[in-house]
């Protein structure tokens, strides 16, 4: 199964929309340099959400784009929810991620929910640990292995 990186998104605070960057440094066992979610302390180092999930929200009339659901990597062409925990993927032929969590529980409504009117990330987003870092950029191929 293969797909593409549509957008790379970072923020310096948690629970807010992220801004898009053309490329970023992914650090082994940490996450994306400059992003608030990056940490050696937990298993949700990088978050992924598919463009197809965002397009579902757009079809409901929401004016949202990649990064608005606080995902680090927006993908296209991979059904992220079908990847079980432990699945590995290679991005750009170099970076290696391992799926560590599918979805998440939202204990409180975050800023994203109030800004966008709903949040698809808890239901359709996934989280990964960084096994091997490198440079990630828009258009990189994602290969599920």
C-alpha positions, 0 to 999 in steps of 0.5 A: 500500500502506498500514498503521498504526503500532502502536507507537513504541519507544525505548531508550538502549542498543543490543541491548535491548528497547525501551520503548513511547512514545505519540509521538516526535520523528523528526529528519531524517537522524538518527532518533528522538530519545532512541533509541540507534540514531539517528545521522547516521553510518549508514543504519540510523537507524530500524528497523521490524518488523511486528506480524504478525512478532511474532504469529508468535513469539507463536504459537510460545509466546514471550511477546513484544510490540512493542519486544521485538525492539528495533524502533523502529516496529511496523507493521501491514498492510504486508509490509515484506520486499516493499519494496525498498531505495530505497522511500519511505514517508510516515507521518502525512502528514508524515514520510518514510522511505527503506528502506536495508536489509532484515534484518541479520546478527547476529554475536553473539546479543544480549540479545533472543535470550536474553530472547525465545528467538529473534529475528525482527528479523534476518530480517523487520525493515527499516531506513530513513533519515529523509528528513523528520522530524516527530512520529510517534504510535501510529495514524499511517497509513503510505503506501508511495509 
